[in-house]
Amino acid sequence: MSRQSVWAPKVAALIKGGNSSAAIAQIKVAPTVHDLQALRTLLVKANLLKGNPSVEAFISSMSAELAAPRLHRAP
């Protein structure tokens, strides 16, 4: 049984607090594509994605990069 990752809520809290540069740094080292999708879902629910277009673009680009087979990270 797998545990829920706490990464997405922590990064969402950074964005909510207005520290988008720290959030982007965390997005660069995102553990999995699933974590990025969870982050996007949290930001959409909290209406934070519209106010941070650079974060939205960065989430999209990192999702595409992590989805590529050669860039998967070891658990």
Backbone as JSON Lines, residues from 0, in Angstrom:
{"i":0,"aa":"M","n":[0.84,-1.18,0.0],"ca":[0.0,0.0,0.0],"c":[0.89,1.24,0.0]}
{"i":1,"aa":"S","n":[0.65,2.13,-0.93],"ca":[1.5,3.31,-1.03],"c":[0.93,4.48,-0.23]}
{"i":2,"aa":"R","n":[1.84,5.29,0.23],"ca":[1.44,6.48,0.99],"c":[1.2,7.64,0.04]}
{"i":3,"aa":"Q","n":[0.34,8.55,0.45],"ca":[0.11,9.76,-0.33],"c":[1.33,10.66,-0.19]}
{"i":4,"aa":"S","n":[1.73,11.26,-1.28],"ca":[2.85,12.17,-1.26],"c":[2.43,13.52,-0.67]}
{"i":5,"aa":"V","n":[3.29,14.09,0.14],"ca":[3.0,15.4,0.73],"c":[3.68,16.51,-0.05]}
{"i":6,"aa":"W","n":[4.32,16.15,-1.17],"ca":[5.05,17.13,-1.95],"c":[4.13,18.19,-2.54]}
{"i":7,"aa":"A","n":[3.04,17.77,-3.17],"ca":[2.14,18.71,-3.85],"c":[1.53,19.74,-2.89]}
{"i":8,"aa":"P","n":[1.0,19.34,-1.74],"ca":[0.46,20.37,-0.83],"c":[1.51,21.36,-0.33]}
{"i":9,"aa":"K","n":[2.73,20.88,-0.15],"ca":[3.8,21.79,0.31],"c":[4.15,22.82,-0.76]}
{"i":10,"aa":"V","n":[4.22,22.39,-2.01],"ca":[4.54,23.31,-3.1],"c":[3.36,24.27,-3.32]}
{"i":11,"aa":"A","n":[2.14,23.76,-3.18],"ca":[0.96,24.63,-3.31],"c":[0.97,25.7,-2.22]}
{"i":12,"aa":"A","n":[1.42,25.34,-1.02],"ca":[1.52,26.32,0.07],"c":[2.55,27.4,-0.26]}
{"i":13,"aa":"L","n":[3.64,27.02,-0.91],"ca":[4.63,28.02,-1.34],"c":[4.01,29.02,-2.31]}
{"i":14,"aa":"I","n":[3.24,28.51,-3.26],"ca":[2.61,29.38,-4.24],"c":[1.56,30.26,-3.58]}
{"i":15,"aa":"K","n":[0.79,29.67,-2.69],"ca":[-0.24,30.44,-1.98],"c":[0.39,31.55,-1.14]}
{"i":16,"aa":"G","n":[1.57,31.28,-0.6],"ca":[2.29,32.28,0.19],"c":[2.98,33.34,-0.65]}
{"i":17,"aa":"G","n":[2.97,33.17,-1.97],"ca":[3.55,34.18,-2.85],"c":[5.0,33.93,-3.21]}
{"i":18,"aa":"N","n":[5.54,32.77,-2.87],"ca":[6.94,32.47,-3.15],"c":[7.03,31.56,-4.37]}
{"i":19,"aa":"S","n":[6.71,32.12,-5.53],"ca":[6.67,31.32,-6.74],"c":[8.06,30.88,-7.19]}
{"i":20,"aa":"S","n":[9.11,31.65,-6.87],"ca":[10.46,31.23,-7.27],"c":[10.88,29.97,-6.52]}
{"i":21,"aa":"A","n":[10.53,29.86,-5.25],"ca":[10.83,28.64,-4.5],"c":[9.99,27.48,-5.01]}
{"i":22,"aa":"A","n":[8.75,27.76,-5.4],"ca":[7.88,26.71,-5.95],"c":[8.44,26.19,-7.27]}
{"i":23,"aa":"I","n":[8.94,27.07,-8.11],"ca":[9.53,26.66,-9.39],"c":[10.77,25.81,-9.14]}
{"i":24,"aa":"A","n":[11.56,26.17,-8.14],"ca":[12.73,25.37,-7.8],"c":[12.31,23.96,-7.36]}
{"i":25,"aa":"Q","n":[11.23,23.86,-6.62],"ca":[10.74,22.56,-6.21],"c":[10.15,21.78,-7.38]}
{"i":26,"aa":"I","n":[9.5,22.47,-8.3],"ca":[8.93,21.81,-9.48],"c":[10.04,21.22,-10.34]}
{"i":27,"aa":"K","n":[11.21,21.87,-10.37],"ca":[12.33,21.35,-11.14],"c":[12.77,19.98,-10.65]}
{"i":28,"aa":"V","n":[12.58,19.7,-9.37],"ca":[13.0,18.42,-8.8],"c":[11.79,17.57,-8.41]}
{"i":29,"aa":"A","n":[10.7,17.74,-9.11],"ca":[9.48,16.98,-8.82],"c":[9.76,15.49,-8.89]}
{"i":30,"aa":"P","n":[9.25,14.74,-7.92],"ca":[9.52,13.29,-7.9],"c":[8.92,12.52,-9.07]}
{"i":31,"aa":"T","n":[7.65,12.79,-9.4],"ca":[6.99,12.03,-10.46],"c":[6.01,12.93,-11.21]}
{"i":32,"aa":"V","n":[5.54,12.43,-12.35],"ca":[4.53,13.14,-13.12],"c":[3.23,13.18,-12.31]}
{"i":33,"aa":"H","n":[2.97,12.11,-11.57],"ca":[1.75,12.06,-10.75],"c":[1.74,13.19,-9.72]}
{"i":34,"aa":"D","n":[2.89,13.49,-9.14],"ca":[2.98,14.59,-8.17],"c":[2.71,15.94,-8.85]}
{"i":35,"aa":"L","n":[3.19,16.11,-10.07],"ca":[2.91,17.35,-10.8],"c":[1.43,17.47,-11.13]}
{"i":36,"aa":"Q","n":[0.8,16.36,-11.48],"ca":[-0.64,16.39,-11.76],"c":[-1.42,16.71,-10.49]}
{"i":37,"aa":"A","n":[-0.98,16.17,-9.35],"ca":[-1.64,16.47,-8.09],"c":[-1.48,17.94,-7.73]}
{"i":38,"aa":"L","n":[-0.31,18.5,-8.01],"ca":[-0.08,19.92,-7.77],"c":[-0.99,20.77,-8.64]}
{"i":39,"aa":"R","n":[-1.09,20.42,-9.92],"ca":[-1.95,21.17,-10.83],"c":[-3.41,21.12,-10.34]}
{"i":40,"aa":"T","n":[-3.86,19.95,-9.89],"ca":[-5.22,19.81,-9.38],"c":[-5.45,20.69,-8.15]}
{"i":41,"aa":"L","n":[-4.49,20.71,-7.23],"ca":[-4.61,21.56,-6.04],"c":[-4.67,23.04,-6.41]}
{"i":42,"aa":"L","n":[-3.84,23.44,-7.36],"ca":[-3.81,24.85,-7.76],"c":[-5.07,25.27,-8.48]}
{"i":43,"aa":"V","n":[-5.64,24.36,-9.28],"ca":[-6.9,24.68,-9.97],"c":[-8.03,24.82,-8.96]}
{"i":44,"aa":"K","n":[-8.08,23.92,-7.98],"ca":[-9.13,23.98,-6.95],"c":[-9.03,25.26,-6.13]}
{"i":45,"aa":"A","n":[-7.81,25.71,-5.88],"ca":[-7.61,26.92,-5.07],"c":[-7.59,28.2,-5.9]}
{"i":46,"aa":"N","n":[-7.81,28.09,-7.21],"ca":[-7.78,29.24,-8.13],"c":[-6.46,29.99,-8.07]}
{"i":47,"aa":"L","n":[-5.37,29.26,-7.91],"ca":[-4.05,29.89,-7.86],"c":[-3.31,29.8,-9.19]}
{"i":48,"aa":"L","n":[-3.78,28.96,-10.08],"ca":[-3.08,28.75,-11.33],"c":[-3.24,29.94,-12.27]}
{"i":49,"aa":"K","n":[-4.38,30.59,-12.25],"ca":[-4.62,31.75,-13.12],"c":[-3.71,32.92,-12.77]}
{"i":50,"aa":"G","n":[-3.41,33.08,-11.5],"ca":[-2.59,34.2,-11.06],"c":[-1.1,33.97,-11.24]}
{"i":51,"aa":"N","n":[-0.72,32.76,-11.6],"ca":[0.7,32.43,-11.74],"c":[0.95,31.73,-13.08]}
{"i":52,"aa":"P","n":[0.92,32.48,-14.17],"ca":[1.1,31.84,-15.48],"c":[2.48,31.22,-15.66]}
{"i":53,"aa":"S","n":[3.5,31.78,-15.02],"ca":[4.84,31.19,-15.16],"c":[4.92,29.83,-14.48]}
{"i":54,"aa":"V","n":[4.23,29.69,-13.36],"ca":[4.19,28.4,-12.66],"c":[3.44,27.38,-13.5]}
{"i":55,"aa":"E","n":[2.34,27.8,-14.1],"ca":[1.56,26.9,-14.95],"c":[2.39,26.41,-16.13]}
{"i":56,"aa":"A","n":[3.11,27.31,-16.76],"ca":[3.95,26.93,-17.9],"c":[5.07,25.99,-17.46]}
{"i":57,"aa":"F","n":[5.62,26.24,-16.29],"ca":[6.71,25.4,-15.81],"c":[6.21,24.01,-15.44]}
{"i":58,"aa":"I","n":[5.02,23.92,-14.87],"ca":[4.43,22.61,-14.56],"c":[4.22,21.82,-15.85]}
{"i":59,"aa":"S","n":[3.73,22.48,-16.87],"ca":[3.5,21.8,-18.15],"c":[4.8,21.31,-18.76]}
{"i":60,"aa":"S","n":[5.83,22.14,-18.74],"ca":[7.1,21.73,-19.35],"c":[7.76,20.6,-18.57]}
{"i":61,"aa":"M","n":[7.69,20.65,-17.25],"ca":[8.3,19.58,-16.45],"c":[7.51,18.28,-16.55]}
{"i":62,"aa":"S","n":[6.2,18.39,-16.71],"ca":[5.39,17.18,-16.91],"c":[5.8,16.49,-18.2]}
{"i":63,"aa":"A","n":[6.01,17.26,-19.24],"ca":[6.43,16.7,-20.52],"c":[7.82,16.08,-20.42]}
{"i":64,"aa":"E","n":[8.72,16.73,-19.71],"ca":[10.07,16.2,-19.57],"c":[10.1,14.93,-18.73]}
{"i":65,"aa":"L","n":[9.34,14.9,-17.64],"ca":[9.32,13.71,-16.8],"c":[8.6,12.55,-17.45]}
{"i":66,"aa":"A","n":[7.69,12.84,-18.36],"ca":[6.95,11.78,-19.04],"c":[7.83,11.05,-20.05]}
{"i":67,"aa":"A","n":[8.9,11.66,-20.48],"ca":[9.81,11.02,-21.44],"c":[10.52,9.87,-20.72]}
{"i":68,"aa":"P","n":[10.57,8.7,-21.32],"ca":[11.15,7.52,-20.67],"c":[12.59,7.7,-20.22]}
{"i":69,"aa":"R","n":[13.37,8.46,-20.92],"ca":[14.78,8.6,-20.55],"c":[15.0,9.46,-19.32]}
{"i":70,"aa":"L","n":[13.98,10.17,-18.89],"ca":[14.15,11.06,-17.74],"c":[13.45,10.56,-16.49]}
{"i":71,"aa":"H","n":[12.93,9.36,-16.49],"ca":[12.31,8.86,-15.25],"c":[13.35,8.73,-14.17]}
{"i":72,"aa":"R","n":[12.96,9.02,-12.99],"ca":[13.91,8.98,-11.87],"c":[13.7,7.69,-11.09]}
{"i":73,"aa":"A","n":[14.76,7.23,-10.52],"ca":[14.68,6.02,-9.7],"c":[13.93,6.32,-8.41]}
{"i":74,"aa":"P","n":[13.18,5.37,-7.91],"ca":[12.43,5.61,-6.66],"c":[13.32,5.73,-5.45]}
